[in-house]
Amino acid sequence: MKQIILGCVVLVTSSTALAGGDALVGQQKAQVCAACHGTTGVAAYETAQAPIIAGQYSDYIVRALKDYKSGVRQNPIMQGFAASLAEQDMEDIAAYFSQQDGLAAPEITNPVTQ
């Protein structure tokens, strides 16, 4: 019985280690994202139109990047950025942003509509 449990633990931990990205590497790769999304995935400027991606599920971020790259999602800016990303880049960037605190987002107001 101990061998079965140990085998299950090894399977789960090895598949988890192989899946996903590296948040530290992702932080470096995500520097270009800061122009619109902020350094932690929360744009802090008043007229921000980029969504908050801090705290998003990493698989959601990867799917969104893949969809921009393939053209399923349409946004000229994001399509341009995603076009150059390899799948590992997407996984690393997603790992970084998913570990950020999206709940601490500043209140963003748009002075044009007030």
MDAnalysis code that builds the backbone (N, CA, C; Angstrom):
import MDAnalysis as mda
import numpy as np

u = mda.Universe.empty(342, n_residues=114, atom_resindex=np.repeat(np.arange(114), 3), trajectory=True)
u.add_TopologyAttr("name", ["N", "CA", "C"] * 114)
u.add_TopologyAttr("resid", np.arange(1, 115))
u.add_TopologyAttr("resname", ["MET", "LYS", "GLN", "ILE", "ILE", "LEU", "GLY", "CYS", "VAL", "VAL", "LEU", "VAL", "THR", "SER", "SER", "THR", "ALA", "LEU", "ALA", "GLY", "GLY", "ASP", "ALA", "LEU", "VAL", "GLY", "GLN", "GLN", "LYS", "ALA", "GLN", "VAL", "CYS", "ALA", "ALA", "CYS", "HIS", "GLY", "THR", "THR", "GLY", "VAL", "ALA", "ALA", "TYR", "GLU", "THR", "ALA", "GLN", "ALA", "PRO", "ILE", "ILE", "ALA", "GLY", "GLN", "TYR", "SER", "ASP", "TYR", "ILE", "VAL", "ARG", "ALA", "LEU", "LYS", "ASP", "TYR", "LYS", "SER", "GLY", "VAL", "ARG", "GLN", "ASN", "PRO", "ILE", "MET", "GLN", "GLY", "PHE", "ALA", "ALA", "SER", "LEU", "ALA", "GLU", "GLN", "ASP", "MET", "GLU", "ASP", "ILE", "ALA", "ALA", "TYR", "PHE", "SER", "GLN", "GLN", "ASP", "GLY", "LEU", "ALA", "ALA", "PRO", "GLU", "ILE", "THR", "ASN", "PRO", "VAL", "THR", "GLN"])
u.atoms.positions = np.array([
    [0.821, -1.198, 0.000],
    [0.000, 0.000, 0.000],
    [0.867, 1.266, 0.000],
    [1.951, 1.239, 0.783],
    [2.841, 2.396, 0.831],
    [3.436, 2.685, -0.543],
    [3.744, 1.630, -1.301],
    [4.314, 1.820, -2.637],
    [3.309, 2.469, -3.580],
    [2.055, 2.109, -3.453],
    [1.009, 2.709, -4.305],
    [0.871, 4.193, -3.991],
    [0.822, 4.521, -2.703],
    [0.707, 5.928, -2.306],
    [1.927, 6.706, -2.769],
    [3.109, 6.143, -2.559],
    [4.338, 6.808, -3.000],
    [4.330, 7.006, -4.515],
    [3.884, 5.989, -5.243],
    [3.793, 6.101, -6.699],
    [2.855, 7.212, -7.128],
    [1.716, 7.332, -6.448],
    [0.754, 8.399, -6.766],
    [1.345, 9.775, -6.488],
    [2.045, 9.896, -5.356],
    [2.677, 11.168, -5.011],
    [3.717, 11.550, -6.052],
    [4.525, 10.601, -6.474],
    [5.546, 10.859, -7.490],
    [4.904, 11.286, -8.801],
    [3.832, 10.611, -9.199],
    [3.138, 10.974, -10.437],
    [2.580, 12.387, -10.378],
    [1.927, 12.721, -9.292],
    [1.324, 14.046, -9.160],
    [2.383, 15.126, -9.135],
    [3.426, 14.954, -8.340],
    [4.445, 15.991, -8.245],
    [5.267, 16.112, -9.515],
    [5.517, 15.027, -10.205],
    [6.303, 15.129, -11.434],
    [5.490, 15.766, -12.541],
    [4.208, 15.480, -12.619],
    [3.390, 16.110, -13.662],
    [3.202, 17.590, -13.374],
    [3.121, 17.957, -12.089],
    [3.005, 19.367, -11.736],
    [4.298, 20.100, -12.066],
    [5.427, 19.469, -11.821],
    [6.701, 20.112, -12.098],
    [6.910, 20.302, -13.588],
    [6.409, 19.383, -14.393],
    [6.584, 19.493, -15.836],
    [5.612, 20.487, -16.461],
    [4.473, 20.673, -15.837],
    [3.461, 21.578, -16.384],
    [3.721, 22.996, -15.892],
    [3.265, 23.968, -16.659],
    [3.337, 25.344, -16.209],
    [4.645, 26.013, -16.533],
    [4.765, 27.200, -15.976],
    [5.938, 28.002, -16.276],
    [6.688, 28.405, -15.028],
    [7.727, 29.158, -15.245],
    [8.597, 29.653, -14.190],
    [8.294, 31.134, -13.979],
    [7.780, 31.471, -12.805],
    [7.377, 32.854, -12.534],
    [8.550, 33.827, -12.559],
    [9.718, 33.398, -12.095],
    [10.877, 34.294, -12.118],
    [11.317, 34.605, -13.540],
    [11.312, 33.603, -14.381],
    [11.628, 33.811, -15.797],
    [10.523, 34.654, -16.437],
    [9.282, 34.363, -16.061],
    [8.143, 35.101, -16.588],
    [8.191, 36.582, -16.252],
    [8.710, 36.911, -15.072],
    [8.824, 38.314, -14.688],
    [9.711, 39.072, -15.674],
    [10.789, 38.450, -16.092],
    [11.677, 39.080, -17.071],
    [11.000, 39.198, -18.439],
    [10.329, 38.120, -18.842],
    [9.666, 38.111, -20.149],
    [8.481, 39.068, -20.200],
    [7.893, 39.370, -19.047],
    [6.692, 40.201, -18.981],
    [6.992, 41.694, -18.937],
    [8.242, 42.073, -19.013],
    [8.571, 43.500, -18.935],
    [7.884, 44.306, -20.024],
    [7.748, 43.741, -21.202],
    [7.089, 44.460, -22.293],
    [5.594, 44.646, -22.001],
    [5.021, 43.765, -21.207],
    [3.598, 43.847, -20.860],
    [3.301, 45.050, -19.971],
    [4.316, 45.517, -19.240],
    [4.140, 46.595, -18.271],
    [3.652, 47.887, -18.902],
    [3.947, 48.102, -20.166],
    [3.531, 49.338, -20.819],
    [2.019, 49.532, -20.755],
    [1.275, 48.454, -20.839],
    [-0.188, 48.554, -20.803],
    [-0.796, 47.959, -19.533],
    [-0.245, 46.851, -19.064],
    [-0.838, 46.124, -17.941],
    [-0.210, 46.460, -16.595],
    [0.848, 47.267, -16.572],
    [1.547, 47.549, -15.320],
    [2.531, 46.433, -15.008],
    [3.503, 46.712, -14.171],
    [4.557, 45.736, -13.894],
    [4.049, 44.492, -13.173],
    [2.948, 44.618, -12.446],
    [2.409, 43.457, -11.734],
    [1.083, 42.990, -12.319],
    [0.705, 43.529, -13.461],
    [-0.551, 43.115, -14.084],
    [-1.727, 44.005, -13.731],
    [-1.449, 45.108, -13.054],
    [-2.480, 46.071, -12.686],
    [-2.034, 47.436, -13.194],
    [-2.682, 47.914, -14.239],
    [-2.344, 49.228, -14.783],
    [-2.796, 50.282, -13.780],
    [-1.891, 51.153, -13.386],
    [-2.182, 52.124, -12.336],
    [-2.501, 53.519, -12.866],
    [-2.488, 53.718, -14.148],
    [-2.726, 55.050, -14.660],
    [-4.213, 55.248, -14.932],
    [-4.626, 56.483, -14.921],
    [-6.040, 56.858, -14.955],
    [-6.824, 56.360, -16.168],
    [-6.232, 56.381, -17.316],
    [-6.986, 56.036, -18.522],
    [-6.703, 54.616, -19.000],
    [-6.348, 53.742, -18.094],
    [-6.014, 52.364, -18.455],
    [-7.179, 51.677, -19.156],
    [-6.881, 51.046, -20.261],
    [-7.883, 50.262, -20.969],
    [-7.483, 48.799, -21.039],
    [-6.299, 48.493, -20.546],
    [-5.838, 47.103, -20.525],
    [-6.452, 46.414, -19.311],
    [-6.899, 45.189, -19.480],
    [-7.504, 44.500, -18.329],
    [-6.476, 44.166, -17.255],
    [-6.958, 44.022, -16.036],
    [-6.120, 43.572, -14.933],
    [-5.883, 42.081, -15.130],
    [-4.633, 41.690, -15.222],
    [-4.315, 40.270, -15.395],
    [-3.636, 39.684, -14.159],
    [-3.353, 40.528, -13.178],
    [-2.775, 40.038, -11.928],
    [-3.786, 39.133, -11.237],
    [-3.305, 37.978, -10.791],
    [-4.173, 37.058, -10.075],
    [-5.058, 36.200, -10.954],
    [-4.970, 36.382, -12.271],
    [-5.748, 35.527, -13.188],
    [-5.195, 34.115, -13.142],
    [-6.025, 33.155, -13.454],
    [-5.552, 31.775, -13.564],
    [-4.543, 31.693, -14.701],
    [-3.450, 30.976, -14.469],
    [-2.399, 30.893, -15.486],
    [-2.907, 30.237, -16.769],
    [-3.776, 29.234, -16.662],
    [-4.265, 28.596, -17.887],
    [-5.134, 29.544, -18.705],
    [-5.805, 30.475, -18.041],
    [-6.584, 31.485, -18.761],
    [-5.654, 32.418, -19.544],
    [-4.579, 32.842, -18.905],
    [-3.633, 33.747, -19.566],
    [-2.986, 33.053, -20.763],
    [-2.584, 31.804, -20.583],
    [-1.985, 31.045, -21.689],
    [-2.982, 30.923, -22.836],
    [-4.219, 30.567, -22.532],
    [-5.252, 30.417, -23.574],
    [-5.461, 31.733, -24.305],
    [-5.527, 32.837, -23.563],
    [-5.714, 34.147, -24.193],
    [-4.548, 34.468, -25.128],
    [-3.327, 34.228, -24.679],
    [-2.157, 34.498, -25.520],
    [-2.155, 33.628, -26.770],
    [-2.512, 32.360, -26.618],
    [-2.596, 31.472, -27.784],
    [-3.676, 31.950, -28.749],
    [-4.796, 32.388, -28.208],
    [-5.885, 32.875, -29.060],
    [-5.498, 34.157, -29.792],
    [-4.742, 35.044, -29.131],
    [-4.248, 36.236, -29.831],
    [-3.269, 35.835, -30.929],
    [-2.397, 34.909, -30.619],
    [-1.392, 34.477, -31.595],
    [-2.044, 33.839, -32.823],
    [-3.086, 33.043, -32.602],
    [-3.752, 32.359, -33.716],
    [-4.750, 33.248, -34.448],
    [-5.120, 34.363, -33.842],
    [-6.098, 35.253, -34.463],
    [-7.524, 35.008, -34.008],
    [-7.733, 34.033, -33.117],
    [-9.080, 33.788, -32.590],
    [-9.567, 35.015, -31.830],
    [-8.679, 35.606, -31.027],
    [-8.993, 36.866, -30.347],
    [-8.364, 37.981, -31.155],
    [-9.123, 39.033, -31.367],
    [-8.677, 40.130, -32.208],
    [-8.301, 41.359, -31.394],
    [-7.043, 41.725, -31.432],
    [-6.539, 42.966, -30.877],
    [-5.169, 43.165, -31.503],
    [-5.018, 44.173, -32.327],
    [-3.757, 44.341, -33.058],
    [-2.519, 44.423, -32.160],
    [-2.645, 45.076, -31.023],
    [-1.495, 45.203, -30.125],
    [-1.139, 43.845, -29.527],
    [-2.144, 43.150, -28.993],
    [-1.874, 41.848, -28.367],
    [-1.460, 40.805, -29.404],
    [-2.022, 40.866, -30.589],
    [-1.623, 39.920, -31.635],
    [-0.159, 40.108, -31.986],
    [0.287, 41.360, -32.030],
    [1.691, 41.640, -32.320],
    [2.621, 41.090, -31.256],
    [2.259, 41.279, -29.994],
    [3.085, 40.757, -28.908],
    [3.064, 39.235, -28.878],
    [1.885, 38.651, -28.988],
    [1.746, 37.199, -28.876],
    [2.407, 36.464, -30.037],
    [2.496, 37.111, -31.179],
    [3.063, 36.460, -32.366],
    [4.486, 35.962, -32.136],
    [5.231, 36.666, -31.306],
    [6.634, 36.301, -31.099],
    [6.845, 35.345, -29.923],
    [5.778, 35.000, -29.213],
    [5.922, 34.162, -28.021],
    [5.867, 32.674, -28.344],
    [6.794, 31.939, -27.793],
    [6.736, 30.476, -27.838],
    [5.812, 30.030, -26.709],
    [5.370, 28.781, -26.752],
    [4.462, 28.290, -25.715],
    [5.095, 28.393, -24.331],
    [6.403, 28.118, -24.207],
    [7.056, 28.227, -22.900],
    [7.064, 29.665, -22.413],
    [7.233, 30.636, -23.331],
    [7.157, 32.049, -22.953],
    [5.792, 32.348, -22.347],
    [4.744, 31.851, -22.989],
    [3.380, 32.072, -22.507],
    [3.195, 31.464, -21.119],
    [3.709, 30.263, -20.930],
    [3.598, 29.583, -19.634],
    [4.333, 30.368, -18.542],
    [5.519, 30.882, -18.866],
    [6.303, 31.634, -17.887],
    [5.623, 32.950, -17.528],
    [5.152, 33.668, -18.529],
    [4.457, 34.937, -18.293],
    [3.193, 34.700, -17.475],
    [2.460, 33.674, -17.823],
    [1.233, 33.343, -17.100],
    [1.536, 32.980, -15.644],
    [2.613, 32.247, -15.419],
    [2.998, 31.887, -14.050],
    [3.289, 33.145, -13.235],
    [3.969, 34.098, -13.836],
    [4.284, 35.344, -13.128],
    [3.020, 36.119, -12.779],
    [2.181, 36.400, -13.771],
    [0.998, 37.222, -13.505],
    [-0.008, 36.518, -12.605],
    [-0.089, 35.207, -12.680],
    [-1.049, 34.499, -11.834],
    [-0.659, 34.567, -10.360],
    [0.606, 34.824, -10.070],
    [1.055, 34.916, -8.688],
    [0.966, 36.334, -8.118],
    [0.558, 37.284, -8.942],
    [0.444, 38.662, -8.475],
    [-0.910, 38.873, -7.803],
    [-1.012, 39.906, -7.003],
    [-2.229, 40.176, -6.245],
    [-3.152, 41.102, -7.026],
    [-4.127, 40.513, -7.676],
    [-5.097, 41.307, -8.424],
    [-6.134, 41.952, -7.545],
    [-6.253, 41.489, -6.318],
    [-7.248, 42.053, -5.402],
    [-6.832, 43.417, -4.870],
    [-5.560, 43.728, -4.953],
    [-5.066, 45.005, -4.459],
    [-5.065, 46.057, -5.562],
    [-5.894, 45.855, -6.557],
    [-5.928, 46.773, -7.696],
    [-6.404, 48.152, -7.272],
    [-5.753, 49.182, -7.777],
    [-6.212, 50.537, -7.466],
    [-7.517, 50.815, -8.191],
    [-8.296, 51.717, -7.663],
    [-9.517, 52.112, -8.355],
    [-9.118, 52.937, -9.567],
    [-9.589, 52.534, -10.717],
    [-9.251, 53.218, -11.960],
    [-10.461, 54.005, -12.420],
    [-10.272, 55.267, -12.629],
    [-11.358, 56.113, -13.107],
    [-10.977, 56.671, -14.453],
    [-11.945, 56.966, -15.223],
    [-11.699, 57.559, -16.528],
    [-12.210, 58.992, -16.479],
    [-11.299, 59.973, -16.442],
    [-11.709, 61.364, -16.314],
    [-12.568, 61.844, -17.484],
    [-12.511, 61.172, -18.610],
    [-13.292, 61.592, -19.769],
    [-14.786, 61.372, -19.520],
    [-15.144, 60.320, -18.791],
    [-16.550, 60.006, -18.573],
    [-17.104, 60.602, -17.293],
    [-16.300, 61.316, -16.543],
    [-16.788, 61.889, -15.288],
    [-17.211, 63.310, -15.454],
])
